[in-house]
Structures are given as structure tokens and as C-alpha cells.
Amino acid sequence: MQVHIFRGPGRIFGFTAQPSGENLPQKYAPWSAFKTIELHKEKHTPGIDADECLSDIEAYGVHVTDAHSRITEEAIR
């Protein structure tokens, strides 16, 4: 899956399948485009837990981290 990565404040990063990032949580805006990568479940990707990321995107539409720690559920509240 092609995943678009956006940078928020501090060490916050948002991951989404939407190129515009419009579905990222506004509480961490402004978001700036960082890069686009191809992620696959069960395939090692440095700095990203691909399985966790893709599962969150499937369930919530986004995956959000703070210093590489998952905060998706907190971010979308």
C-alpha cells in the first residue's frame, strides 16, 4: 500500500493513504508533507511498524506516532 507521511509538531508523524492528508487529526495540525512510501504487512521497514501502521489505516484511516510510539487512538479522540 502506498502511504503518505506527514510531519506534525515536535516528533508527531501522521500516516495515511490520502495524498492530501486531509483526514489527519486537526489537534496536531499543521501537517506538512514529509514523504510517500510503499508499505507491506510482515515486511520490515526501518523506523515504522508496518503491520501496526497498516492495521491503523485500515481501522481508523490514519496512523499517528509520537517519537515512534503509536498514539493513534488518543489522536483521533
mmCIF file of the N, C-alpha and C atoms, coordinates in Angstrom:
data_MODEL
# 
_entry.id   MODEL 
# 
loop_
_atom_site.group_PDB 
_atom_site.id 
_atom_site.type_symbol 
_atom_site.label_atom_id 
_atom_site.label_alt_id 
_atom_site.label_comp_id 
_atom_site.label_asym_id 
_atom_site.label_entity_id 
_atom_site.label_seq_id 
_atom_site.pdbx_PDB_ins_code 
_atom_site.Cartn_x 
_atom_site.Cartn_y 
_atom_site.Cartn_z 
_atom_site.occupancy 
_atom_site.B_iso_or_equiv 
_atom_site.pdbx_formal_charge 
_atom_site.auth_seq_id 
_atom_site.auth_comp_id 
_atom_site.auth_asym_id 
_atom_site.auth_atom_id 
_atom_site.pdbx_PDB_model_num 
ATOM 1   N N  . MET A 1 1  ? 0.835   -1.175 0.000  1.00 0.00 ? 1  MET A N  1 
ATOM 2   C CA . MET A 1 1  ? 0.000   0.000  0.000  1.00 0.00 ? 1  MET A CA 1 
ATOM 3   C C  . MET A 1 1  ? 0.883   1.242  0.000  1.00 0.00 ? 1  MET A C  1 
ATOM 4   N N  . GLN A 1 2  ? 0.493   2.225  -0.758 1.00 0.00 ? 2  GLN A N  1 
ATOM 5   C CA . GLN A 1 2  ? 1.209   3.494  -0.766 1.00 0.00 ? 2  GLN A CA 1 
ATOM 6   C C  . GLN A 1 2  ? 0.714   4.325  0.425  1.00 0.00 ? 2  GLN A C  1 
ATOM 7   N N  . VAL A 1 3  ? 1.650   4.774  1.256  1.00 0.00 ? 3  VAL A N  1 
ATOM 8   C CA . VAL A 1 3  ? 1.317   5.523  2.463  1.00 0.00 ? 3  VAL A CA 1 
ATOM 9   C C  . VAL A 1 3  ? 2.024   6.876  2.413  1.00 0.00 ? 3  VAL A C  1 
ATOM 10  N N  . HIS A 1 4  ? 1.261   7.913  2.706  1.00 0.00 ? 4  HIS A N  1 
ATOM 11  C CA . HIS A 1 4  ? 1.779   9.278  2.714  1.00 0.00 ? 4  HIS A CA 1 
ATOM 12  C C  . HIS A 1 4  ? 2.058   9.661  4.162  1.00 0.00 ? 4  HIS A C  1 
ATOM 13  N N  . ILE A 1 5  ? 3.262   10.153 4.399  1.00 0.00 ? 5  ILE A N  1 
ATOM 14  C CA . ILE A 1 5  ? 3.694   10.506 5.745  1.00 0.00 ? 5  ILE A CA 1 
ATOM 15  C C  . ILE A 1 5  ? 3.738   12.019 5.851  1.00 0.00 ? 5  ILE A C  1 
ATOM 16  N N  . PHE A 1 6  ? 3.167   12.519 6.954  1.00 0.00 ? 6  PHE A N  1 
ATOM 17  C CA . PHE A 1 6  ? 3.130   13.949 7.225  1.00 0.00 ? 6  PHE A CA 1 
ATOM 18  C C  . PHE A 1 6  ? 3.743   14.205 8.584  1.00 0.00 ? 6  PHE A C  1 
ATOM 19  N N  . ARG A 1 7  ? 4.397   15.357 8.701  1.00 0.00 ? 7  ARG A N  1 
ATOM 20  C CA . ARG A 1 7  ? 5.007   15.740 9.970  1.00 0.00 ? 7  ARG A CA 1 
ATOM 21  C C  . ARG A 1 7  ? 4.122   16.768 10.655 1.00 0.00 ? 7  ARG A C  1 
ATOM 22  N N  . GLY A 1 8  ? 3.892   16.543 11.957 1.00 0.00 ? 8  GLY A N  1 
ATOM 23  C CA . GLY A 1 8  ? 3.153   17.495 12.771 1.00 0.00 ? 8  GLY A CA 1 
ATOM 24  C C  . GLY A 1 8  ? 4.128   18.215 13.692 1.00 0.00 ? 8  GLY A C  1 
ATOM 25  N N  . PRO A 1 9  ? 3.650   18.774 14.790 1.00 0.00 ? 9  PRO A N  1 
ATOM 26  C CA . PRO A 1 9  ? 4.544   19.474 15.721 1.00 0.00 ? 9  PRO A CA 1 
ATOM 27  C C  . PRO A 1 9  ? 5.454   18.494 16.476 1.00 0.00 ? 9  PRO A C  1 
ATOM 28  N N  . GLY A 1 10 ? 6.631   18.950 16.827 1.00 0.00 ? 10 GLY A N  1 
ATOM 29  C CA . GLY A 1 10 ? 7.559   18.115 17.594 1.00 0.00 ? 10 GLY A CA 1 
ATOM 30  C C  . GLY A 1 10 ? 7.921   16.850 16.853 1.00 0.00 ? 10 GLY A C  1 
ATOM 31  N N  . ARG A 1 11 ? 7.690   15.708 17.502 1.00 0.00 ? 11 ARG A N  1 
ATOM 32  C CA . ARG A 1 11 ? 8.038   14.419 16.907 1.00 0.00 ? 11 ARG A CA 1 
ATOM 33  C C  . ARG A 1 11 ? 6.798   13.628 16.505 1.00 0.00 ? 11 ARG A C  1 
ATOM 34  N N  . ILE A 1 12 ? 5.729   14.351 16.177 1.00 0.00 ? 12 ILE A N  1 
ATOM 35  C CA . ILE A 1 12 ? 4.471   13.745 15.742 1.00 0.00 ? 12 ILE A CA 1 
ATOM 36  C C  . ILE A 1 12 ? 4.518   13.486 14.236 1.00 0.00 ? 12 ILE A C  1 
ATOM 37  N N  . PHE A 1 13 ? 4.138   12.269 13.843 1.00 0.00 ? 13 PHE A N  1 
ATOM 38  C CA . PHE A 1 13 ? 4.025   11.929 12.423 1.00 0.00 ? 13 PHE A CA 1 
ATOM 39  C C  . PHE A 1 13 ? 2.678   11.274 12.173 1.00 0.00 ? 13 PHE A C  1 
ATOM 40  N N  . GLY A 1 14 ? 2.069   11.604 11.044 1.00 0.00 ? 14 GLY A N  1 
ATOM 41  C CA . GLY A 1 14 ? 0.807   11.019 10.642 1.00 0.00 ? 14 GLY A CA 1 
ATOM 42  C C  . GLY A 1 14 ? 0.990   10.246 9.350  1.00 0.00 ? 14 GLY A C  1 
ATOM 43  N N  . PHE A 1 15 ? 0.348   9.109  9.249  1.00 0.00 ? 15 PHE A N  1 
ATOM 44  C CA . PHE A 1 15 ? 0.427   8.222  8.091  1.00 0.00 ? 15 PHE A CA 1 
ATOM 45  C C  . PHE A 1 15 ? -0.989  8.026  7.567  1.00 0.00 ? 15 PHE A C  1 
ATOM 46  N N  . THR A 1 16 ? -1.167  8.130  6.262  1.00 0.00 ? 16 THR A N  1 
ATOM 47  C CA . THR A 1 16 ? -2.487  7.985  5.669  1.00 0.00 ? 16 THR A CA 1 
ATOM 48  C C  . THR A 1 16 ? -2.367  7.547  4.214  1.00 0.00 ? 16 THR A C  1 
ATOM 49  N N  . ALA A 1 17 ? -3.428  6.963  3.694  1.00 0.00 ? 17 ALA A N  1 
ATOM 50  C CA . ALA A 1 17 ? -3.463  6.596  2.278  1.00 0.00 ? 17 ALA A CA 1 
ATOM 51  C C  . ALA A 1 17 ? -3.894  7.787  1.425  1.00 0.00 ? 17 ALA A C  1 
ATOM 52  N N  . GLN A 1 18 ? -4.383  8.849  2.055  1.00 0.00 ? 18 GLN A N  1 
ATOM 53  C CA . GLN A 1 18 ? -4.843  10.026 1.326  1.00 0.00 ? 18 GLN A CA 1 
ATOM 54  C C  . GLN A 1 18 ? -3.671  10.967 1.050  1.00 0.00 ? 18 GLN A C  1 
ATOM 55  N N  . PRO A 1 19 ? -3.377  11.224 -0.211 1.00 0.00 ? 19 PRO A N  1 
ATOM 56  C CA . PRO A 1 19 ? -2.244  12.084 -0.562 1.00 0.00 ? 19 PRO A CA 1 
ATOM 57  C C  . PRO A 1 19 ? -2.327  13.491 0.030  1.00 0.00 ? 19 PRO A C  1 
ATOM 58  N N  . SER A 1 20 ? -3.533  13.999 0.241  1.00 0.00 ? 20 SER A N  1 
ATOM 59  C CA . SER A 1 20 ? -3.705  15.354 0.775  1.00 0.00 ? 20 SER A CA 1 
ATOM 60  C C  . SER A 1 20 ? -3.508  15.417 2.287  1.00 0.00 ? 20 SER A C  1 
ATOM 61  N N  . GLY A 1 21 ? -3.657  14.284 2.978  1.00 0.00 ? 21 GLY A N  1 
ATOM 62  C CA . GLY A 1 21 ? -3.554  14.256 4.429  1.00 0.00 ? 21 GLY A CA 1 
ATOM 63  C C  . GLY A 1 21 ? -4.740  14.898 5.130  1.00 0.00 ? 21 GLY A C  1 
ATOM 64  N N  . GLU A 1 22 ? -5.811  15.160 4.391  1.00 0.00 ? 22 GLU A N  1 
ATOM 65  C CA . GLU A 1 22 ? -6.961  15.872 4.957  1.00 0.00 ? 22 GLU A CA 1 
ATOM 66  C C  . GLU A 1 22 ? -7.666  15.117 6.076  1.00 0.00 ? 22 GLU A C  1 
ATOM 67  N N  . ASN A 1 23 ? -7.434  13.832 6.205  1.00 0.00 ? 23 ASN A N  1 
ATOM 68  C CA . ASN A 1 23 ? -8.082  13.061 7.265  1.00 0.00 ? 23 ASN A CA 1 
ATOM 69  C C  . ASN A 1 23 ? -7.237  12.954 8.535  1.00 0.00 ? 23 ASN A C  1 
ATOM 70  N N  . LEU A 1 24 ? -6.086  13.609 8.575  1.00 0.00 ? 24 LEU A N  1 
ATOM 71  C CA . LEU A 1 24 ? -5.246  13.579 9.776  1.00 0.00 ? 24 LEU A CA 1 
ATOM 72  C C  . LEU A 1 24 ? -5.873  14.433 10.876 1.00 0.00 ? 24 LEU A C  1 
ATOM 73  N N  . PRO A 1 25 ? -5.677  14.068 12.152 1.00 0.00 ? 25 PRO A N  1 
ATOM 74  C CA . PRO A 1 25 ? -6.302  14.791 13.260 1.00 0.00 ? 25 PRO A CA 1 
ATOM 75  C C  . PRO A 1 25 ? -5.864  16.260 13.325 1.00 0.00 ? 25 PRO A C  1 
ATOM 76  N N  . GLN A 1 26 ? -6.853  17.140 13.397 1.00 0.00 ? 26 GLN A N  1 
ATOM 77  C CA . GLN A 1 26 ? -6.573  18.578 13.445 1.00 0.00 ? 26 GLN A CA 1 
ATOM 78  C C  . GLN A 1 26 ? -5.861  19.005 14.728 1.00 0.00 ? 26 GLN A C  1 
ATOM 79  N N  . LYS A 1 27 ? -5.976  18.204 15.781 1.00 0.00 ? 27 LYS A N  1 
ATOM 80  C CA . LYS A 1 27 ? -5.334  18.592 17.043 1.00 0.00 ? 27 LYS A CA 1 
ATOM 81  C C  . LYS A 1 27 ? -3.811  18.652 16.917 1.00 0.00 ? 27 LYS A C  1 
ATOM 82  N N  . TYR A 1 28 ? -3.242  18.044 15.875 1.00 0.00 ? 28 TYR A N  1 
ATOM 83  C CA . TYR A 1 28 ? -1.796  18.094 15.669 1.00 0.00 ? 28 TYR A CA 1 
ATOM 84  C C  . TYR A 1 28 ? -1.416  18.908 14.433 1.00 0.00 ? 28 TYR A C  1 
ATOM 85  N N  . ALA A 1 29 ? -2.344  19.641 13.881 1.00 0.00 ? 29 ALA A N  1 
ATOM 86  C CA . ALA A 1 29 ? -2.068  20.490 12.724 1.00 0.00 ? 29 ALA A CA 1 
ATOM 87  C C  . ALA A 1 29 ? -1.187  21.665 13.159 1.00 0.00 ? 29 ALA A C  1 
ATOM 88  N N  . PRO A 1 30 ? -0.453  22.265 12.273 1.00 0.00 ? 30 PRO A N  1 
ATOM 89  C CA . PRO A 1 30 ? -0.458  21.992 10.837 1.00 0.00 ? 30 PRO A CA 1 
ATOM 90  C C  . PRO A 1 30 ? 0.400   20.774 10.493 1.00 0.00 ? 30 PRO A C  1 
ATOM 91  N N  . TRP A 1 31 ? -0.034  20.060 9.485  1.00 0.00 ? 31 TRP A N  1 
ATOM 92  C CA . TRP A 1 31 ? 0.689   18.908 8.950  1.00 0.00 ? 31 TRP A CA 1 
ATOM 93  C C  . TRP A 1 31 ? 1.436   19.338 7.702  1.00 0.00 ? 31 TRP A C  1 
ATOM 94  N N  . SER A 1 32 ? 2.651   18.889 7.560  1.00 0.00 ? 32 SER A N  1 
ATOM 95  C CA . SER A 1 32 ? 3.393   19.163 6.324  1.00 0.00 ? 32 SER A CA 1 
ATOM 96  C C  . SER A 1 32 ? 3.831   17.833 5.711  1.00 0.00 ? 32 SER A C  1 
ATOM 97  N N  . ALA A 1 33 ? 3.709   17.750 4.395  1.00 0.00 ? 33 ALA A N  1 
ATOM 98  C CA . ALA A 1 33 ? 4.070   16.522 3.683  1.00 0.00 ? 33 ALA A CA 1 
ATOM 99  C C  . ALA A 1 33 ? 5.540   16.201 3.943  1.00 0.00 ? 33 ALA A C  1 
ATOM 100 N N  . PHE A 1 34 ? 5.823   14.955 4.248  1.00 0.00 ? 34 PHE A N  1 
ATOM 101 C CA . PHE A 1 34 ? 7.185   14.510 4.537  1.00 0.00 ? 34 PHE A CA 1 
ATOM 102 C C  . PHE A 1 34 ? 7.696   13.607 3.422  1.00 0.00 ? 34 PHE A C  1 
ATOM 103 N N  . LYS A 1 35 ? 7.018   12.485 3.186  1.00 0.00 ? 35 LYS A N  1 
ATOM 104 C CA . LYS A 1 35 ? 7.376   11.600 2.077  1.00 0.00 ? 35 LYS A CA 1 
ATOM 105 C C  . LYS A 1 35 ? 6.288   10.560 1.864  1.00 0.00 ? 35 LYS A C  1 
ATOM 106 N N  . THR A 1 36 ? 6.400   9.851  0.764  1.00 0.00 ? 36 THR A N  1 
ATOM 107 C CA . THR A 1 36 ? 5.476   8.771  0.421  1.00 0.00 ? 36 THR A CA 1 
ATOM 108 C C  . THR A 1 36 ? 6.286   7.500  0.278  1.00 0.00 ? 36 THR A C  1 
ATOM 109 N N  . ILE A 1 37 ? 5.776   6.414  0.893  1.00 0.00 ? 37 ILE A N  1 
ATOM 110 C CA . ILE A 1 37 ? 6.481   5.140  0.840  1.00 0.00 ? 37 ILE A CA 1 
ATOM 111 C C  . ILE A 1 37 ? 5.501   4.016  0.515  1.00 0.00 ? 37 ILE A C  1 
ATOM 112 N N  . GLU A 1 38 ? 6.034   2.894  0.165  1.00 0.00 ? 38 GLU A N  1 
ATOM 113 C CA . GLU A 1 38 ? 5.246   1.688  -0.073 1.00 0.00 ? 38 GLU A CA 1 
ATOM 114 C C  . GLU A 1 38 ? 5.419   0.786  1.158  1.00 0.00 ? 38 GLU A C  1 
ATOM 115 N N  . LEU A 1 39 ? 4.312   0.431  1.820  1.00 0.00 ? 39 LEU A N  1 
ATOM 116 C CA . LEU A 1 39 ? 4.363   -0.440 2.995  1.00 0.00 ? 39 LEU A CA 1 
ATOM 117 C C  . LEU A 1 39 ? 3.645   -1.750 2.704  1.00 0.00 ? 39 LEU A C  1 
ATOM 118 N N  . HIS A 1 40 ? 4.176   -2.816 3.263  1.00 0.00 ? 40 HIS A N  1 
ATOM 119 C CA . HIS A 1 40 ? 3.570   -4.139 3.118  1.00 0.00 ? 40 HIS A CA 1 
ATOM 120 C C  . HIS A 1 40 ? 3.594   -4.824 4.478  1.00 0.00 ? 40 HIS A C  1 
ATOM 121 N N  . LYS A 1 41 ? 2.486   -5.485 4.834  1.00 0.00 ? 41 LYS A N  1 
ATOM 122 C CA . LYS A 1 41 ? 2.445   -6.228 6.097  1.00 0.00 ? 41 LYS A CA 1 
ATOM 123 C C  . LYS A 1 41 ? 3.514   -7.307 6.094  1.00 0.00 ? 41 LYS A C  1 
ATOM 124 N N  . GLU A 1 42 ? 4.058   -7.534 7.280  1.00 0.00 ? 42 GLU A N  1 
ATOM 125 C CA . GLU A 1 42 ? 5.089   -8.547 7.511  1.00 0.00 ? 42 GLU A CA 1 
ATOM 126 C C  . GLU A 1 42 ? 6.395   -8.282 6.762  1.00 0.00 ? 42 GLU A C  1 
ATOM 127 N N  . LYS A 1 43 ? 6.607   -7.037 6.332  1.00 0.00 ? 43 LYS A N  1 
ATOM 128 C CA . LYS A 1 43 ? 7.867   -6.674 5.686  1.00 0.00 ? 43 LYS A CA 1 
ATOM 129 C C  . LYS A 1 43 ? 8.524   -5.570 6.515  1.00 0.00 ? 43 LYS A C  1 
ATOM 130 N N  . HIS A 1 44 ? 9.768   -5.788 6.905  1.00 0.00 ? 44 HIS A N  1 
ATOM 131 C CA . HIS A 1 44 ? 10.497  -4.822 7.736  1.00 0.00 ? 44 HIS A CA 1 
ATOM 132 C C  . HIS A 1 44 ? 10.684  -3.503 6.994  1.00 0.00 ? 44 HIS A C  1 
ATOM 133 N N  . THR A 1 45 ? 10.320  -2.424 7.669  1.00 0.00 ? 45 THR A N  1 
ATOM 134 C CA . THR A 1 45 ? 10.542  -1.072 7.156  1.00 0.00 ? 45 THR A CA 1 
ATOM 135 C C  . THR A 1 45 ? 11.203  -0.289 8.282  1.00 0.00 ? 45 THR A C  1 
ATOM 136 N N  . PRO A 1 46 ? 12.431  0.187  8.093  1.00 0.00 ? 46 PRO A N  1 
ATOM 137 C CA . PRO A 1 46 ? 13.143  0.895  9.160  1.00 0.00 ? 46 PRO A CA 1 
ATOM 138 C C  . PRO A 1 46 ? 12.342  2.078  9.709  1.00 0.00 ? 46 PRO A C  1 
ATOM 139 N N  . GLY A 1 47 ? 12.216  2.136  11.044 1.00 0.00 ? 47 GLY A N  1 
ATOM 140 C CA . GLY A 1 47 ? 11.556  3.248  11.716 1.00 0.00 ? 47 GLY A CA 1 
ATOM 141 C C  . GLY A 1 47 ? 10.042  3.190  11.750 1.00 0.00 ? 47 GLY A C  1 
ATOM 142 N N  . ILE A 1 48 ? 9.441   2.177  11.100 1.00 0.00 ? 48 ILE A N  1 
ATOM 143 C CA . ILE A 1 48 ? 7.985   2.075  11.044 1.00 0.00 ? 48 ILE A CA 1 
ATOM 144 C C  . ILE A 1 48 ? 7.571   0.632  11.315 1.00 0.00 ? 48 ILE A C  1 
ATOM 145 N N  . ASP A 1 49 ? 6.586   0.453  12.173 1.00 0.00 ? 49 ASP A N  1 
ATOM 146 C CA . ASP A 1 49 ? 5.992   -0.867 12.369 1.00 0.00 ? 49 ASP A CA 1 
ATOM 147 C C  . ASP A 1 49 ? 4.912   -0.991 11.294 1.00 0.00 ? 49 ASP A C  1 
ATOM 148 N N  . ALA A 1 50 ? 5.257   -1.583 10.175 1.00 0.00 ? 50 ALA A N  1 
ATOM 149 C CA . ALA A 1 50 ? 4.358   -1.646 9.021  1.00 0.00 ? 50 ALA A CA 1 
ATOM 150 C C  . ALA A 1 50 ? 3.038   -2.325 9.349  1.00 0.00 ? 50 ALA A C  1 
ATOM 151 N N  . ASP A 1 51 ? 3.067   -3.407 10.115 1.00 0.00 ? 51 ASP A N  1 
ATOM 152 C CA . ASP A 1 51 ? 1.832   -4.109 10.469 1.00 0.00 ? 51 ASP A CA 1 
ATOM 153 C C  . ASP A 1 51 ? 0.902   -3.204 11.280 1.00 0.00 ? 51 ASP A C  1 
ATOM 154 N N  . GLU A 1 52 ? 1.455   -2.540 12.275 1.00 0.00 ? 52 GLU A N  1 
ATOM 155 C CA . GLU A 1 52 ? 0.683   -1.638 13.122 1.00 0.00 ? 52 GLU A CA 1 
ATOM 156 C C  . GLU A 1 52 ? 0.142   -0.458 12.305 1.00 0.00 ? 52 GLU A C  1 
ATOM 157 N N  . CYS A 1 53 ? 0.993   0.116  11.478 1.00 0.00 ? 53 CYS A N  1 
ATOM 158 C CA . CYS A 1 53 ? 0.603   1.250  10.648 1.00 0.00 ? 53 CYS A CA 1 
ATOM 159 C C  . CYS A 1 53 ? -0.542  0.887  9.707  1.00 0.00 ? 53 CYS A C  1 
ATOM 160 N N  . LEU A 1 54 ? -0.387  -0.193 8.982  1.00 0.00 ? 54 LEU A N  1 
ATOM 161 C CA . LEU A 1 54 ? -1.409  -0.595 8.021  1.00 0.00 ? 54 LEU A CA 1 
ATOM 162 C C  . LEU A 1 54 ? -2.702  -1.023 8.715  1.00 0.00 ? 54 LEU A C  1 
ATOM 163 N N  . SER A 1 55 ? -2.603  -1.635 9.868  1.00 0.00 ? 55 SER A N  1 
ATOM 164 C CA . SER A 1 55 ? -3.803  -2.006 10.632 1.00 0.00 ? 55 SER A CA 1 
ATOM 165 C C  . SER A 1 55 ? -4.567  -0.767 11.081 1.00 0.00 ? 55 SER A C  1 
ATOM 166 N N  . ASP A 1 56 ? -3.847  0.255  11.554 1.00 0.00 ? 56 ASP A N  1 
ATOM 167 C CA . ASP A 1 56 ? -4.497  1.506  11.958 1.00 0.00 ? 56 ASP A CA 1 
ATOM 168 C C  . ASP A 1 56 ? -5.148  2.202  10.771 1.00 0.00 ? 56 ASP A C  1 
ATOM 169 N N  . ILE A 1 57 ? -4.469  2.232  9.641  1.00 0.00 ? 57 ILE A N  1 
ATOM 170 C CA . ILE A 1 57 ? -5.042  2.874  8.456  1.00 0.00 ? 57 ILE A CA 1 
ATOM 171 C C  . ILE A 1 57 ? -6.310  2.146  8.036  1.00 0.00 ? 57 ILE A C  1 
ATOM 172 N N  . GLU A 1 58 ? -6.297  0.835  8.128  1.00 0.00 ? 58 GLU A N  1 
ATOM 173 C CA . GLU A 1 58 ? -7.479  0.050  7.779  1.00 0.00 ? 58 GLU A CA 1 
ATOM 174 C C  . GLU A 1 58 ? -8.635  0.333  8.756  1.00 0.00 ? 58 GLU A C  1 
ATOM 175 N N  . ALA A 1 59 ? -8.322  0.422  10.041 1.00 0.00 ? 59 ALA A N  1 
ATOM 176 C CA . ALA A 1 59 ? -9.355  0.604  11.062 1.00 0.00 ? 59 ALA A CA 1 
ATOM 177 C C  . ALA A 1 59 ? -9.808  2.054  11.229 1.00 0.00 ? 59 ALA A C  1 
ATOM 178 N N  . TYR A 1 60 ? -8.861  2.992  11.184 1.00 0.00 ? 60 TYR A N  1 
ATOM 179 C CA . TYR A 1 60 ? -9.154  4.391  11.506 1.00 0.00 ? 60 TYR A CA 1 
ATOM 180 C C  . TYR A 1 60 ? -8.932  5.369  10.354 1.00 0.00 ? 60 TYR A C  1 
ATOM 181 N N  . GLY A 1 61 ? -8.258  4.924  9.309  1.00 0.00 ? 61 GLY A N  1 
ATOM 182 C CA . GLY A 1 61 ? -7.934  5.815  8.195  1.00 0.00 ? 61 GLY A CA 1 
ATOM 183 C C  . GLY A 1 61 ? -6.601  6.521  8.365  1.00 0.00 ? 61 GLY A C  1 
ATOM 184 N N  . VAL A 1 62 ? -6.040  6.466  9.585  1.00 0.00 ? 62 VAL A N  1 
ATOM 185 C CA . VAL A 1 62 ? -4.761  7.122  9.877  1.00 0.00 ? 62 VAL A CA 1 
ATOM 186 C C  . VAL A 1 62 ? -3.969  6.287  10.888 1.00 0.00 ? 62 VAL A C  1 
ATOM 187 N N  . HIS A 1 63 ? -2.694  6.582  10.946 1.00 0.00 ? 63 HIS A N  1 
ATOM 188 C CA . HIS A 1 63 ? -1.802  6.029  11.978 1.00 0.00 ? 63 HIS A CA 1 
ATOM 189 C C  . HIS A 1 63 ? -0.987  7.225  12.450 1.00 0.00 ? 63 HIS A C  1 
ATOM 190 N N  . VAL A 1 64 ? -0.922  7.446  13.762 1.00 0.00 ? 64 VAL A N  1 
ATOM 191 C CA . VAL A 1 64 ? -0.221  8.609  14.308 1.00 0.00 ? 64 VAL A CA 1 
ATOM 192 C C  . VAL A 1 64 ? 0.784   8.134  15.345 1.00 0.00 ? 64 VAL A C  1 
ATOM 193 N N  . THR A 1 65 ? 1.989   8.703  15.274 1.00 0.00 ? 65 THR A N  1 
ATOM 194 C CA . THR A 1 65 ? 3.040   8.357  16.230 1.00 0.00 ? 65 THR A CA 1 
ATOM 195 C C  . THR A 1 65 ? 3.629   9.617  16.866 1.00 0.00 ? 65 THR A C  1 
ATOM 196 N N  . ASP A 1 66 ? 4.169   9.438  18.058 1.00 0.00 ? 66 ASP A N  1 
ATOM 197 C CA . ASP A 1 66 ? 4.923   10.480 18.741 1.00 0.00 ? 66 ASP A CA 1 
ATOM 198 C C  . ASP A 1 66 ? 6.238   9.834  19.131 1.00 0.00 ? 66 ASP A C  1 
ATOM 199 N N  . ALA A 1 67 ? 7.322   10.291 18.545 1.00 0.00 ? 67 ALA A N  1 
ATOM 200 C CA . ALA A 1 67 ? 8.647   9.720  18.789 1.00 0.00 ? 67 ALA A CA 1 
ATOM 201 C C  . ALA A 1 67 ? 8.632   8.205  18.561 1.00 0.00 ? 67 ALA A C  1 
ATOM 202 N N  . HIS A 1 68 ? 8.007   7.780  17.476 1.00 0.00 ? 68 HIS A N  1 
ATOM 203 C CA . HIS A 1 68 ? 7.910   6.382  17.040 1.00 0.00 ? 68 HIS A CA 1 
ATOM 204 C C  . HIS A 1 68 ? 6.994   5.520  17.904 1.00 0.00 ? 68 HIS A C  1 
ATOM 205 N N  . SER A 1 69 ? 6.282   6.131  18.858 1.00 0.00 ? 69 SER A N  1 
ATOM 206 C CA . SER A 1 69 ? 5.322   5.382  19.678 1.00 0.00 ? 69 SER A CA 1 
ATOM 207 C C  . SER A 1 69 ? 3.911   5.666  19.165 1.00 0.00 ? 69 SER A C  1 
ATOM 208 N N  . ARG A 1 70 ? 3.136   4.629  19.014 1.00 0.00 ? 70 ARG A N  1 
ATOM 209 C CA . ARG A 1 70 ? 1.775   4.743  18.481 1.00 0.00 ? 70 ARG A CA 1 
ATOM 210 C C  . ARG A 1 70 ? 0.878   5.532  19.423 1.00 0.00 ? 70 ARG A C  1 
ATOM 211 N N  . ILE A 1 71 ? 0.201   6.564  18.895 1.00 0.00 ? 71 ILE A N  1 
ATOM 212 C CA . ILE A 1 71 ? -0.773  7.338  19.671 1.00 0.00 ? 71 ILE A CA 1 
ATOM 213 C C  . ILE A 1 71 ? -2.070  7.510  18.871 1.00 0.00 ? 71 ILE A C  1 
ATOM 214 N N  . THR A 1 72 ? -2.336  6.623  17.946 1.00 0.00 ? 72 THR A N  1 
ATOM 215 C CA . THR A 1 72 ? -3.473  6.772  17.036 1.00 0.00 ? 72 THR A CA 1 
ATOM 216 C C  . THR A 1 72 ? -4.794  6.967  17.761 1.00 0.00 ? 72 THR A C  1 
ATOM 217 N N  . GLU A 1 73 ? -5.129  6.089  18.694 1.00 0.00 ? 73 GLU A N  1 
ATOM 218 C CA . GLU A 1 73 ? -6.425  6.178  19.359 1.00 0.00 ? 73 GLU A CA 1 
ATOM 219 C C  . GLU A 1 73 ? -6.573  7.475  20.155 1.00 0.00 ? 73 GLU A C  1 
ATOM 220 N N  . GLU A 1 74 ? -5.506  7.897  20.815 1.00 0.00 ? 74 GLU A N  1 
ATOM 221 C CA . GLU A 1 74 ? -5.523  9.173  21.551 1.00 0.00 ? 74 GLU A CA 1 
ATOM 222 C C  . GLU A 1 74 ? -5.674  10.342 20.570 1.00 0.00 ? 74 GLU A C  1 
ATOM 223 N N  . ALA A 1 75 ? -5.016  10.253 19.444 1.00 0.00 ? 75 ALA A N  1 
ATOM 224 C CA . ALA A 1 75 ? -5.018  11.348 18.465 1.00 0.00 ? 75 ALA A CA 1 
ATOM 225 C C  . ALA A 1 75 ? -6.376  11.581 17.827 1.00 0.00 ? 75 ALA A C  1 
ATOM 226 N N  . ILE A 1 76 ? -7.158  10.518 17.641 1.00 0.00 ? 76 ILE A N  1 
ATOM 227 C CA . ILE A 1 76 ? -8.427  10.678 16.941 1.00 0.00 ? 76 ILE A CA 1 
ATOM 228 C C  . ILE A 1 76 ? -9.599  10.976 17.877 1.00 0.00 ? 76 ILE A C  1 
ATOM 229 N N  . ARG A 1 77 ? -9.372  11.017 19.169 1.00 0.00 ? 77 ARG A N  1 
ATOM 230 C CA . ARG A 1 77 ? -10.448 11.350 20.127 1.00 0.00 ? 77 ARG A CA 1 
ATOM 231 C C  . ARG A 1 77 ? -10.820 12.781 20.033 1.00 0.00 ? 77 ARG A C  1 
# 
